Amino acid sequence: MKTVAQLLAQKPDKHVHTVSPETTVLEAVSLMSEKNVGALPVLRNNELVGIVSERDYARKIVLKGRSSFATSVCAIMTEAVVIILPVQTIRDCMALMTEHRLRHLPVMHNGQLVGLLSIGDLIKETIAEQAALIHQLECYIRGE
């Protein structure tokens, strides 16, 4: 099973898009739309202080009738961020996401944000690993 570092290395876009706590919700949602991502880590002075997602927007802005123009990300972000380390495995990520009902995991190394994994990243890799294993087993059975 691959590690988080190996999975991050194979991602085509290695840049992690972030926002500050003072960013307006409208700016954050616009960035998510532009970059086709579902969440953005929130950094203050290069320190991870939260994460804001489309789910936060839907539940804390739309459903409560708040203004995305006048509300800052810090008002709706999740502050208790569950993180993952580069040495951990995809299985570790899946367990954390299931346990905490998450769709995104920031990857931290030496106190710095080095990546962001989505549930889609993990499912794609899991399917690829299973397909490779099935192929190996089929070759073994056929004596190849």
N, C-alpha and C positions, 0 to 999 in steps of 0.2 A: 504494500500500500504506500502510495506517495505521501510525502510530507507537504506541509503548507508551503514551504520554500520552493519545492519542486513545482507545485501547482502555480504559484505566482510567477515563476520563471517562464512558464509556457503561455501565460496570458498575453494576447497580442498588444493590449494597451496596459502598460505597467504604471501609468500615471494615476494617482489617486486624487480625485477631485474633492476639495474640502471647502468649507465655509467657516466664517467666524461666528461667534455667538451674536454679534451685532447685525449680521446680515439679515435683511428682511426675509420673511417666509416666501414672498413672491419671487425674490431673487434666487432663493434656494430651489424652489420648485421649478423655476425657469432653467436653472443649471441642470437639474436632474433630467428634465425633458430634453434639453440640448445634448447632453452626454449619454442619454438613454440608460440612466442608472436609477435605482430605486431608493438609494440612501446616500447621505453624505456625512462623513465624519466632521465633527465640529472641533476646530483647533483654536486655542488661545495661546499665543507665543509658542507655537509648535508643540503644545501639550494637548493631548486628547481630553476634551472636557464633555463630550457628548456625541450623539449621533442623531441625525434627523432623517426621517423617512417619509415616503408617500403615505404610509399608514398614520404617522403623526399628523400630517397635513389633513388627511380625511377626518380623523377623529377629534383633533384639537382646534381646527380652524373651520372647516366646512360644516361639520355637525353642530358646532357651537356658535355658528354665525359670526365668527371673528373676521377681522380684516387681514388679509395676507399682505396688504400694502403697509399697514401700520404695526404689525406684530413682528418682533424679532425672533430669530431662530431659538434663542435661549429660553423663550417662553413655552416652546413646544417640544424641544429636543428631549431625548432620553439621556439622563445624566449617568445612570448606573450602567455603563457600557461593559458588556462581556467581550473580552478580547481573546485572541489566540496567538500562540507563538510560532515562529517559522519551523521549529523542530517537531511540532505536533503533527498528527496524521489527519487525513481526511475523515477517518472514522471518529477522531476526537471532535472535529468540527461538527459532524452530523449529530453526535451525541449532545453537544452544547446547544445546537440550534433546536433540537427536539425538546430538550429539557426546559429551555428558556423561551421557546416559541419565537425564535428569531429567524430573520431572513438574510441578515448581513453580519459578518464578523470582521472587525478591524484586526489587522495583523500588526503586532508590536514587536520591536526588537531593540533592546537597550534603551527603552523609553521613547523610541521614535516610531511613528506610524510608517510602516513599509508596504502596506497593501490593504486591500479590502476584498473579502470573499463573499460571494452571494450563494444562496442555496442553489441557484442555477449552475454556478461554477462547479459545485460539489456533485450535483446530480450528473452533469455532463461527464465528469471524470469517473464517477462510479460506473456509469454505463459503459464507458470506454474500457475500464479495467475488467468488467465482467465479460465484455465481448472478446477481449484478448484471452482471457482465461478459457472461455468456451472454445475458441479457436485452437488453443494449445491442447486442450483435452481431446478435441476431435482429431487432431493430428496424431496424438498419442494412440488413440483407439485404432486409427487406420494404419498405425505403424510407420508413420512418416518421420 
